[in-house]
Amino acid sequence: MKRAGQNACLVLISLFLWGSRAEPACQQIHYAANPAYPPYHWSPDNQHYTGASEALLRKILPPGVEAIPVVYPWKRTLELARQGKIDLILSLRRTPEREQFLSFLSAPSFSNPIAVFVQTSLSEKLGDLRNWQALIPLRGGISRGDTFGGEFDDFLRDNLTVEEASTMTENFQKLRRGRIDYFITSLHAGNFYLNVTGYQHEIVALSPPVSNEEIFFAFSRSSPCLSWSAALTQRMQEMGEQGEIDALLVPYL
């Protein structure tokens, strides 16, 4: 009888340990994103996020896991993720540099075409942008911390003169005032800003986009929540196959 009781205890202990391995211990995920990148994500109050990425996170979050937003400037956000002080970053481009400290989910969140925005008068002179060489004599602007895709990033680094500003708003204001000739950013994010501000007739995106790569959620490699990657990836794959992710983006465009 005593031995039977001991065996039962061993079984219970084994089940407990198995359950602990099966479900990650992390029950709170501190997440962040670029605070000014609509329609994917933005912070209306410097405390919370809204947008398609936020909506997607809520759809794929495992039951019982709490997602806690933290809002910082974009470059600071990346540094905090490097240090393991932020667990998850929403919808960003995968690059070799970022992969050193971020573990990207294998399933993408959204596609993210990148465009060159110019004043309408310059658009009429340039026409389309099938030849990037047309940008070489011009002054450009980018948002601090942004990347755009391998081939264009290489061209930008080797050939273009660009200056950084902290936010999309700053760059579009510089473009309106003629302090820069073009601004490179997400096609959807740029058009969102122009439509909201009423500048869509003053500034337009050149065609075609300079890149059209996918963006991904990514965990900090130093985060204890990294073990949730498989569960989030599986749910994101299911939603992508069913067309639910594309549908999430539509209301924010």
Order of alpha helices (4+ residues) and beta strands (2+ residues): alpha-beta-beta-beta-alpha-beta-alpha-beta-alpha-beta-beta-alpha-beta-alpha-beta-alpha-beta-alpha-beta-beta-alpha-alpha
